[in-house]
Amino acid sequence: MKENIEQIKNEIISLLPTLGTNKAFYDAQSAYLGKAGKITMLLRGLGQAPKEDRPALGKAINELKVWAEGQFEQAEKTVNKAELLARYENEKLDITMPSVKDEVGALHPITHIKNEIIDIFAGLGFEIFEGPEIEDDFHNFTALNVPKDHPARDMQDTFFITEDILLRTQTSPGQIRTMERRKPPIKVLIPGRVFRSEGDATHSPMFHQMEGLVIDKNLSVRDLYGVLDYLAKKLFDGEAQTRLRPSFFPFTEPSVELDVTCCVCHGKGCKLCKNTGWIEVLGGGMVHKKVLENGGIDTNEYNGLALGIGMDRIAMLKYGIPNIKLLFENDQRMLKQFK
Ligand code: DAH
């Protein structure tokens, strides 16, 4: 038994420095001092020792127990401290580290153009109306003076859904829908996506138009030119010159196109304006009598003027975007430039 006491003491001395965690510590403590621990068992075995040895042995075991308790108490403090330090180390925050940046998005160039046109016209008392992208043949063509089998339908290569339902090829059907809902005088802007089966560097199967419609008494081509000129100069350059060219649209008579002096060369001639000095900006005209009638307007009292702008084209011109695809690929490197 005496040897046993020595051995246990040595065991504890070499064990204590190896206890790295709380769990290891408590396991070790109970292996010696717990109910079935080695020291407890020694005390219990005292009865088996020869009677004359018992007092000395008992004293020695008790001393061992007190010593061990002291040792474990010390060790507990060390282990707790080590564990706390380890936790601090693990959960340490580096408050000098730069934070993750919140990225702020940018408006799409088409949205910029749309907002700009709306701002220009809002000052003139225009309202905004948005028609459906899935249209019927009547509103997209027939009511706009393009009956079935009319050759003008070839100008707009159409995605048909059924024989009568299609993806609108222009925002002009919004003119009819406005007339159906509103009594004159009318001043509306109709922005929206339009669809045609076409595609190259300047054409995309989905693009954006802005329609303008005014219905009032005694409107003239002079009013039309006034509105178009005002818009073009606000959009491009207050110093720019504008000109009207005769054109053809089935829903206007007369029909015009508006050119503005080139924003790059100011009329001298360059690559952008193909050396003409002029850039085509939009189409327009006096609303055809038949179109007004199809919209239920009394043509004895009222007439109208209308305009249509390709917003993608304007964005490409204003921002120098060479290919229309760049507008729809959602490449961050491109979009970030519009912050
Ligand atoms: N809808 C025509 C197109 O897509 C553009 C247009 C031209 C609209 C003249 C108009 C207009 O309202 O008066 O080509």
Boltz pocket constraint, residues with backbone or C-beta under 6 A from the ligand:
constraints:
  - pocket:
      binder: B
      contacts: [[A, 169], [A, 170], [A, 171], [A, 172], [A, 211], [A, 212], [A, 249], [A, 252], [A, 256], [A, 283], [A, 284], [A, 285], [A, 306], [A, 307], [A, 308], [A, 309]]
      max_distance: 6.0
